[in-house]
């Protein structure tokens, strides 16, 4: 969010400049204008800056770079580069079926009203586990992967809807009675990564 | 020149706390890492929060509590 970034820089700079003025010349606060200035510098702008900062951090936490910055996530990041179309995350990542800079978040958020909030709350739990609680030996989803997350993009897509197999079990897939992963079962496969060759993207050619 | 009252001292301390907190918070925005989020909330948020609370306390207690402190100059 470049606009928010720029606005945040402006708010922080304004707050710091006003604070410096108040700290260096507190006599300003004797007048009414100075008191308003102090109110802005010491309450309004800092609270606004922290709220905007929080929003920027939440946005940053959706980035692939952010998720993969934790050591435990490294193999999952590697699985995006596997040179095998059967690897579901790799196929999505390499063919731009998901935005590459938000690869993890796109598939692992819940597409519900409070899905993003829930995802961020889980993220806080991950922080706790990473720094204090101890990372479990086996990293696993909290609950079975919901078809809703797949259908968020695939429902209505021609390649999905016109496939005979999908058509036969469309209702079950929609009701989450049969998991998409029952057929598309090669997900991150981190235990099998060593035997895989990895795809190296050519320098991105954009029109 | 304004006498160095408790109000002035509190405003200065509040300003220093808020300023430091904002600088810490701003610095974390350049590092997309979970640790930076913790520093943003745990250190930046704490400093800004303490500064804002001190400011609110200063203006609430200020007029009745404006006894002169130890001699010093402001500015």
Boltz contact constraints between the chains, C-beta under 6 A:
constraints:
  - contact:
      token1: [A, 12]
      token2: [B, 22]
      max_distance: 6.0
  - contact:
      token1: [A, 12]
      token2: [B, 26]
      max_distance: 6.0
  - contact:
      token1: [A, 15]
      token2: [B, 22]
      max_distance: 6.0
  - contact:
      token1: [A, 16]
      token2: [B, 19]
      max_distance: 6.0
  - contact:
      token1: [A, 16]
      token2: [B, 22]
      max_distance: 6.0
  - contact:
      token1: [A, 19]
      token2: [B, 15]
      max_distance: 6.0
  - contact:
      token1: [A, 19]
      token2: [B, 18]
      max_distance: 6.0
  - contact:
      token1: [A, 19]
      token2: [B, 19]
      max_distance: 6.0
  - contact:
      token1: [A, 22]
      token2: [B, 15]
      max_distance: 6.0
  - contact:
      token1: [A, 23]
      token2: [B, 12]
      max_distance: 6.0
  - contact:
      token1: [A, 23]
      token2: [B, 15]
      max_distance: 6.0
  - contact:
      token1: [A, 24]
      token2: [B, 75]
      max_distance: 6.0
  - contact:
      token1: [A, 25]
      token2: [B, 75]
      max_distance: 6.0
  - contact:
      token1: [A, 26]
      token2: [B, 2]
      max_distance: 6.0
  - contact:
      token1: [A, 26]
      token2: [B, 8]
      max_distance: 6.0
  - contact:
      token1: [A, 26]
      token2: [B, 11]
      max_distance: 6.0
  - contact:
      token1: [A, 26]
      token2: [B, 74]
      max_distance: 6.0
  - contact:
      token1: [A, 27]
      token2: [B, 2]
      max_distance: 6.0
  - contact:
      token1: [A, 30]
      token2: [B, 2]
      max_distance: 6.0
  - contact:
      token1: [A, 42]
      token2: [B, 14]
      max_distance: 6.0
  - contact:
      token1: [A, 42]
      token2: [B, 18]
      max_distance: 6.0
  - contact:
      token1: [A, 42]
      token2: [B, 55]
      max_distance: 6.0
  - contact:
      token1: [A, 43]
      token2: [B, 52]
      max_distance: 6.0
  - contact:
      token1: [A, 46]
      token2: [B, 18]
      max_distance: 6.0
  - contact:
      token1: [A, 46]
      token2: [B, 48]
      max_distance: 6.0
  - contact:
      token1: [A, 49]
      token2: [B, 22]
      max_distance: 6.0
  - contact:
      token1: [A, 50]
      token2: [B, 48]
      max_distance: 6.0
  - contact:
      token1: [A, 53]
      token2: [B, 25]
      max_distance: 6.0
  - contact:
      token1: [A, 56]
      token2: [B, 29]
      max_distance: 6.0
  - contact:
      token1: [A, 57]
      token2: [B, 37]
      max_distance: 6.0
  - contact:
      token1: [A, 57]
      token2: [B, 40]
      max_distance: 6.0
  - contact:
      token1: [A, 60]
      token2: [B, 32]
      max_distance: 6.0
  - contact:
      token1: [A, 63]
      token2: [B, 32]
      max_distance: 6.0
  - contact:
      token1: [A, 65]
      token2: [B, 32]
      max_distance: 6.0
  - contact:
      token1: [A, 66]
      token2: [B, 32]
      max_distance: 6.0
  - contact:
      token1: [A, 69]
      token2: [B, 33]
      max_distance: 6.0
  - contact:
      token1: [A, 127]
      token2: [B, 34]
      max_distance: 6.0
